[in-house]
């Protein structure tokens, strides 16, 4: 009982801090999709270790994928007193019987993206996609395999968490993830599966929200046949891990 009281008291304080800063949270409506895409282009791709190492920028294929994810209704946004989006938590509530999604995702990551990179001379992206194909099985980041392992029907699958450089509110990323958990449960998700690529997001999932780590690896482990790292611009982010919560 004392521990439960402490958690509730701490949560109320956090909510008071956000309210004082003019921050509110809600499910992302489809009419804010363009604002989300701009936020990701300006604050996620340039800083997230894998995106930066691959040279990923906003493009039509990613825009389409993000639109579908937002349409699924499991994404959370934080807005300031002016209505500007200052943070998002993007996740996809996937059901075990969505076979078309399964094969479409694998076709895109295994064939379409590498082919695009090769055809248009995007060496950095091509190398990164090859590294991704090694990283995924090493970390067991495969939502489709987890359905059988966990014996469940619906999983909240991680896309990303992003906060604006303009947001100066402590704990914003953590609260976005926590509210994303709540929304996923409302939609019937039984587990949350995540790949955590950065040092700071690692503190959210592992330290603050007590996700169970599945697999962890150093970026330096993933080497091209020429001996060079697949992911060459991870900066202070040295490790990547997968984690889950029931």
Residue pairs with C-beta under 8 A, 6 or more apart in sequence:
14 171
14 175
17 169
17 170
17 171
18 24
18 25
18 169
18 172
18 175
21 80
21 169
22 80
22 81
23 78
23 79
23 80
23 86
23 169
23 172
24 78
24 79
25 76
25 77
25 78
25 79
25 175
25 176
25 179
26 76
26 77
26 79
27 73
27 74
27 75
27 76
27 77
27 183
28 36
28 70
28 75
28 76
28 77
28 88
30 67
30 70
30 71
32 77
32 85
33 66
33 67
33 70
35 85
36 66
36 70
36 75
36 77
36 85
36 88
36 90
37 58
37 63
37 66
39 85
39 88
39 162
39 164
40 58
40 66
40 88
40 160
40 162
41 57
41 58
42 164
42 165
43 162
43 163
43 164
43 165
44 51
44 160
44 162
45 51
45 52
45 56
45 57
45 58
46 52
47 198
48 160
48 197
48 198
49 197
49 198
49 219
49 231
49 233
49 234
49 235
49 237
49 240
50 56
50 128
50 132
50 197
50 231
50 234
50 240
52 233
52 234
52 235
53 124
53 128
53 230
53 231
53 232
53 233
53 234
54 124
54 125
54 127
54 128
54 129
54 132
54 231
55 122
55 124
55 125
55 128
56 62
56 125
56 128
61 108
61 112
61 113
66 90
66 159
68 92
69 75
69 90
69 91
69 92
69 159
70 90
72 92
72 93
73 93
73 183
73 187
74 91
74 92
74 93
74 156
74 180
74 183
74 184
74 187
74 189
75 88
75 89
75 90
75 91
75 159
75 180
76 88
76 89
76 176
76 179
76 180
76 183
77 85
77 87
77 88
77 89
78 85
78 86
78 87
78 88
78 163
78 167
78 172
78 175
78 176
79 85
79 86
80 86
80 167
84 164
84 166
85 164
86 163
86 164
86 166
86 167
86 169
86 172
87 161
87 162
87 163
87 164
87 167
87 172
87 173
87 176
88 160
88 161
88 162
88 176
89 160
89 161
89 176
89 177
89 179
89 180
90 159
90 160
90 161
90 162
91 156
91 157
91 158
91 159
91 180
91 184
91 192
92 156
92 157
92 159
93 154
93 155
93 156
93 157
93 184
93 187
93 188
93 189
94 101
94 143
94 154
94 155
94 156
94 157
95 153
95 154
96 144
96 147
96 152
96 153
96 154
97 153
102 144
109 129
109 132
109 133
110 133
113 125
113 129
114 126
114 129
114 130
116 122
116 125
117 123
117 125
117 126
117 129
118 126
127 224
127 230
128 230
128 231
130 224
130 230
131 222
131 224
131 229
131 230
131 231
132 230
134 222
134 230
135 141
135 217
135 222
135 230
135 240
136 142
138 215
138 217
138 221
138 222
139 195
139 214
139 215
139 216
139 217
139 240
139 241
139 242
140 214
140 215
140 242
141 193
141 195
141 242
143 155
143 157
143 193
146 152
146 155
146 191
146 193
146 244
147 153
147 155
150 190
150 191
150 246
152 190
152 191
153 188
153 190
154 187
154 188
154 189
154 190
155 189
155 190
155 191
155 192
155 193
156 180
156 181
156 184
156 189
156 191
156 192
156 193
157 193
158 192
158 193
158 194
158 195
161 173
161 176
161 177
161 180
161 201
161 204
163 172
163 173
163 176
173 200
173 201
173 204
174 204
174 208
174 209
177 204
177 205
177 209
178 209
181 192
181 209
181 245
184 192
190 246
191 244
191 245
191 246
192 211
192 244
192 245
193 242
193 244
194 205
194 211
194 242
194 243
194 244
195 240
195 241
195 242
196 202
196 205
196 206
196 240
196 241
196 242
196 243
197 237
197 240
198 237
199 236
199 237
199 238
202 239
202 241
205 211
205 243
206 213
206 241
206 243
209 245
210 245
211 243
211 244
211 245
212 243
212 244
212 245
213 241
213 242
213 243
214 241
214 242
214 243
214 244
215 241
215 242
216 239
216 240
216 241
216 242
217 239
217 240
217 241
218 238
218 239
219 229
219 231
219 234
219 237
219 238
219 239
219 240
220 229
220 238
222 229
222 230
222 231
223 229
223 230
224 230
